[in-house]
Each structure stands twice: as C-alpha cells, then as structure tokens.
C-alpha cells in the first residue's frame, strides 16, 4: 500500500472511532438487536449505498491524484479492523458475549467484509477514470 501520512492515519482512526460511536448511539439500548429484521436490512443497505459517495469523496480528498486503488485499501482497513476491535472490546469482552457476537450481530459482521470489496472497487473506478482523462 502507499505510504500514508501520520495526519491521515490519525484522521482515519478518528473517523473509525466516530463511526463506531455513531453505530453504538443509533443502536441503543442494545446495539440494534431490538430492531426488526426488515429495518436492519434497510439500514445495512442504506449505509452501504451512502458509503459509495462518501468513500469516493474520502479517497479523492485524502489522496488527490494518487494510486486510488492502493489507498482505498487504507480506507477499508480503517473502517473494518478498528471497528472490529472496538466491537470485540465492547461486545465480546465487556458485554461477555465472546466471539458469539459475530453471527448474532450479523449486520456488523457484514461491514467487516463488505468495505474490503466496496472501497477497492471505488479506487479501481477512480483510477480508470483518471487514466481515461489522460
């Protein structure tokens, strides 16, 4: 992956924590477990769709004209690995669920993997558009 500045590492880490905190607050009191299945699916689809333009904006803003695909991997990393770590601490350790939280909170688990597909695809498309313009 491309070298990332300390500032961008810290910004991405802060963004991951704020994103996680938002999920906790929106999911109160039980991190979304009391939501209906239909509502949960709608929320997962909405977040996935909203992260397309947001991901594109972030990649272009943080890495202007640079290797978008390689840098999109940083975005995928910071929106999956730290969030999984926060969930392990919050649900598995503090909540006492152990790793049973992974299937129970399937809507969180979905994002641990989907962002690894979504953001690199956005990076590839940005690179393709960049090379077509030159």
C-alpha distance (Angstrom), angle and dihedral (degrees) to the residues before:
residue distance angle dihedral
X1 . . .
X2 3.75 . .
X3 3.76 119.8 .
X4 3.77 111.8 -92.1
X5 3.79 122.7 -152.1
X6 3.79 118.5 -117.2
X7 3.80 88.2 -116.7
X8 3.82 91.3 57.1
X9 3.82 92.0 45.4
X10 3.79 89.5 53.5
X11 3.81 93.0 44.4
X12 3.81 91.5 50.9
X13 3.79 91.9 46.4
X14 3.81 90.6 49.7
X15 3.81 90.0 47.3
X16 3.80 90.6 51.6
X17 3.80 91.4 51.3
X18 3.81 93.1 46.8
X19 3.82 89.9 47.6
X20 3.80 90.7 50.5
X21 3.81 91.6 46.9
X22 3.79 90.0 50.7
X23 3.82 90.4 53.0
X24 3.81 90.4 49.9
X25 3.81 93.0 49.5
X26 3.82 95.0 44.3
X27 3.81 90.4 46.7
X28 3.81 95.0 51.9
X29 2.95 132.5 171.0
X30 3.79 96.5 20.1
X31 3.82 106.1 11.0
X32 3.79 92.3 -96.8
X33 3.79 98.3 -50.5
X34 3.82 92.5 122.8
X35 3.81 92.8 55.2
X36 3.77 118.1 105.5
X37 3.79 117.1 -105.7
X38 3.81 90.6 -113.9
X39 3.81 92.7 52.3
X40 3.80 90.9 47.4
X41 3.81 91.6 52.4
X42 3.82 91.0 48.0
X43 3.82 90.9 50.4
X44 3.84 92.3 48.1
X45 3.82 90.8 50.3
X46 3.82 92.1 45.6
X47 3.81 93.0 50.5
X48 3.80 91.2 46.6
X49 3.81 91.6 51.0
X50 3.81 93.7 44.2
X51 3.80 91.7 51.3
X52 3.83 91.6 60.1
X53 3.82 96.0 72.1
X54 3.82 91.2 30.5
X55 3.82 91.3 52.0
X56 3.79 91.4 46.8
X57 3.80 90.8 49.6
X58 3.81 92.9 48.0
X59 3.79 94.3 47.6
X60 3.81 93.0 47.9
X61 3.82 93.7 43.7
X62 3.80 97.5 45.6
X63 3.80 96.4 39.4
X64 3.81 107.6 28.6
X65 3.80 110.2 -166.8
X66 3.81 92.3 -15.2
X67 3.79 132.3 122.4
X68 3.79 95.0 -57.0
X69 3.79 95.9 -174.2
X70 3.80 95.0 51.8
X71 3.78 91.8 43.9
X72 3.80 92.5 47.4
X73 3.80 85.8 65.9
X74 3.80 88.7 64.7
X75 3.78 89.6 55.3
X76 3.81 91.1 48.6
X77 3.80 89.8 48.5
X78 3.79 95.1 50.5
X79 3.81 94.1 45.7
X80 3.79 93.8 49.8
X81 3.81 115.4 27.1
X82 3.82 98.2 46.3
X83 3.83 91.6 41.5
X84 3.80 90.5 50.6
X85 3.81 88.6 48.8
X86 3.82 92.0 50.1
X87 3.82 89.6 48.6
X88 3.80 91.4 49.9
X89 3.80 90.3 53.2
X90 3.82 94.8 41.4
X91 3.81 100.8 39.4
X92 3.79 107.6 19.0
X93 3.80 100.7 38.0
X94 3.82 108.0 21.8
X95 3.81 93.9 29.4
X96 3.81 91.8 44.0
X97 3.80 94.0 -132.7
X98 3.78 96.9 122.3
X99 3.78 114.6 -159.2
X100 3.81 89.3 -35.0
X101 3.78 85.2 93.5
X102 3.83 90.2 75.3
X103 3.84 97.0 75.1
X104 3.81 94.0 26.5
X105 3.79 91.5 57.5
X106 3.80 93.6 39.8
X107 3.81 91.6 156.6
X108 3.82 89.8 63.5
X109 3.79 92.0 44.3
X110 3.80 89.4 52.9
X111 3.80 90.4 63.3
X112 3.82 93.4 47.8
X113 3.80 85.5 68.7
X114 3.80 107.0 23.3
X115 3.79 94.9 62.5
X116 3.83 88.7 56.9
X117 3.82 86.8 61.5
X118 3.78 99.9 34.4
X119 3.79 102.3 50.2
X120 3.82 98.4 43.4
X121 3.81 88.4 49.2
X122 3.81 89.5 52.8
X123 3.83 88.9 47.9
X124 3.80 91.4 51.3
X125 3.79 92.0 49.9
X126 3.81 91.4 48.3
X127 3.81 90.5 51.3
X128 3.79 90.7 47.9
X129 3.81 90.6 52.0
X130 3.79 90.4 47.2
X131 3.82 93.7 52.1
X132 3.82 92.2 45.3
X133 3.81 90.1 55.6
X134 3.80 93.0 53.9
